[in-house]
């Protein structure tokens, strides 16, 4: 598995293809890997992805992981801290950002109208 990301110059992204539901996520939430790879078993690497929520999609429990995460809300709405039924939470709109160190609990998340997040994940160098 590559540790570094490839050199990629500006290019148009095809947002109609290449989406998949990440392991452990509910239907309606999909990722599109833009660059890199994250080896969660070997605890190395980095990746950049888009994560999209369909309207009404939500997660039911907080997340925690052992890598750095940066998240930028590109479009739509994102609620943070909803309950297991997808109710409540604090609403965020585009141009909002989060940076989380390893071990930081966050979520659950939901979106009323759908959203696209730009995310960067990386392990600290060994």
N, C-alpha and C positions, 0 to 999 in steps of 0.2 A: 504494500500500500504506500503510495507516495506521501512524503512528509510535507513537501512544498507544493504550492499552487503553480500551475502552468502560467507562462507569460501569455496573456490574452490582450490584444488591442481592442479598441471599440468595435463592437459588432452588434447587430440587431438580434434581440432575443425573440425566439418563437414562444409566445405565451400560450399557444394552443396545444402544445405537445410537451412531453417529457415530465409530466407531473406524476407523483406517486404518493400514497399515504405512508408516512414514516411509521416504523414499527412502534406499536403501543398507542398510536393516535386513533381517535374515532373517525368514522367516515365524515367527509366534508372538510377535512383539513389535509392539505397536500403540500409537498415540497418539490422544488425544482432545484437541483444542485447546479450551481454556476461554475464553481471551481474548487479544486482540492478534494480531500477525503479525510474523514475523521475516524481513527481506529480507537474505538471506545474500550476494546479489550486490552490492546497494547498501550493505551493512553498516550497517543502521539498523533500528530497531524493537525490539519486545519481545513476548514471548508467555508465556503460562502454559499448561501442558498436563499431562495425566495420561499416563504411559507405563506400559503393562502388559506383563508377561512371562507367557506361558502356562507351565504346568509343564514343565520340561525345556528351555525356550528359552534360547539363549545367543548371544553375539556372539563373533567369533573374533580380533579385532584391537583394539588400543587406539584410542581416539578422541582427536582434538584439534580445536578449533574456535576461531574468533577473536571469540567473544562470551562474556560472563559466564554462568555456569550455577550455579543453586542447585537441589539435589535433596533431597527429604525422602521417606524410605521409609515409606509409609502402612501397607501391609499385606504380609504374606508374607515371603519370604526373598530376599536378594540376595547373590550371591558376586561379589567383585571380584578380578580378576587371574587368571582361569582361563586354561587353554591353548586352543589352536585346536580341540581336540576337546571342549571344554566341561568339562574336568576341573580340580579344584583351585580355588584362590582362597580369600580370606578371607570368612567368612560374616557378614552383617549382618542384623539383625532390625528390626521397626518401631521408630519413634521415633529413627532415626538420620538424620544430615544431612551434606551436603557443600556447600561453596561453592568454585567453581573460577574463577580468572581466565582471560582469553583466553590461549591457548597452552599450557594445562596438559594434559598427556597423562593419560588415565584409562581404566580398563577393562583388558581385556574384562570382560563381565558375564554372569552366568547366574543362573537361579533354579530350584531343585529343585521347589518346590511352587507356583510362580507368585507374582507380586507386583504391587503398584501403587505407582508413584512419582509424586510431585507435583513438577513442575519449572518453574522460571522461567528464561528466557533473555533477555539484553538486551545491546545494544551500548552502549558509552560514548557520551554525547552528543558531537556534533562541535563 
